[in-house]
Amino acid sequence: MPTLFRLLAVLAVLCGLGYAALWALATKVEPQEREITFTVPAEKIGK
């Protein structure tokens, strides 16, 4: 039973670290805005 608790504790810590990393990326990193232009072929427009 102690190894089960140890496994669950390790999994909980790993999940917490993953959640913290995703939260940090979502709140601290700002995407760079840039203009994107591309031409659409004429045969795609008519359909």
LINRARA-V870232 format. One record per residue. N is the residue number from 1. PSI is psi as a letter, one per 40 degrees, with the letter a starting at -180 (none if undefined). OMEGA is omega in radians with two decimals (* if undefined). NEAR is the number of other ideal C-beta (glycine too) atoms within 12 Angstrom. Layout:
<<N | PSI | OMEGA | NEAR> <N | PSI | OMEGA | NEAR>>
//
This chain:
<<1 | d | 3.11 | 7> <2 | d | 3.14 | 8> <3 | d | 3.07 | 9> <4 | d | 3.11 | 10> <5 | d | 3.12 | 11> <6 | d | 3.10 | 12> <7 | d | 3.13 | 13> <8 | d | 3.12 | 14> <9 | d | 3.12 | 14> <10 | d | 3.10 | 14> <11 | d | 3.12 | 14> <12 | d | 3.11 | 14> <13 | d | 3.12 | 14> <14 | d | 3.09 | 14> <15 | d | 3.10 | 14> <16 | d | 3.10 | 14> <17 | d | 3.09 | 14> <18 | d | 3.10 | 14> <19 | d | 3.13 | 14> <20 | d | 3.12 | 15> <21 | d | 3.12 | 15> <22 | d | 3.11 | 14> <23 | d | -3.14 | 13> <24 | d | 3.11 | 12> <25 | d | -3.09 | 13> <26 | d | -3.05 | 12> <27 | d | -3.02 | 10> <28 | d | -3.04 | 11> <29 | h | 3.10 | 11> <30 | h | 3.12 | 8> <31 | i | 3.09 | 8> <32 | h | 3.12 | 7> <33 | h | 3.07 | 6> <34 | i | -3.09 | 6> <35 | h | 3.14 | 6> <36 | h | 3.07 | 7> <37 | i | 3.06 | 6> <38 | i | -3.13 | 7> <39 | i | 3.11 | 8> <40 | h | 3.12 | 10> <41 | i | -3.07 | 9> <42 | d | -3.13 | 8> <43 | d | 3.08 | 7> <44 | d | -3.07 | 9> <45 | d | -3.05 | 8> <46 | e | -3.05 | 7> <47 | none | * | 7>>
//
